[in-house]
Each structure stands twice: as C-alpha cells, then as structure tokens.
C-alpha cells in the first residue's frame, strides 16, 4: 500500500515536470518565431530599413520633379513671350545677340577686373 501512495506522488511530479517542459518548449518556439519575424520586419526584402530608403529616394525624386516642373513652366512662359511679345523679342535680341536698330550704336565696355595690373 505504501507503494501505491508513492506512485501517484511520482506521477503528479512527472505531470508537473512534463507541463514545465512543454511550457519551456512552447515559449522558446514563440520567442524564436517572434525574433525571426522581427528580424524579417527590419532587415527583410520588404523590411523597414528598405522602406525608409525607398521613402527617402521618393521624396528626393518628388522634389527634383517639382523643380523640373517649375523650370518647365518658366521655359514655357519664355517661349510664349518670344513668340508673342515684341518688347521681349527686342530685349532678347539686344541682350543676347548684340543687335541694334539701324540708327543706334552699340558700345561695349571692358571690365577693369579683367586687366592685369602690374
């Protein structure tokens, strides 16, 4: 009879030990899976680090695109002025090509900074 009393106690201890072992294994697997998913989230092919790099590139390209659009609008306005505004055409011809009206003279002055002073 004494043996029957010892057996349930050992059985209970075995159950407790087995439950502890299963809990350790379960939480270890959960911890490893969480660690893998976290590393994948940060460093993976579609991870946060790559996302922030792509976001930075996107912002840079959008700023460049905005600058190019502004330059494009300025050039369109200049083309329109060159086609339709006679005063702008005259100004452009005088400044860029050195043209003058038949009764005008053009004077060009040298800059003093260009001369070598000894």
Beta strands, then each sheet from edge to edge (+ up, - down):
end
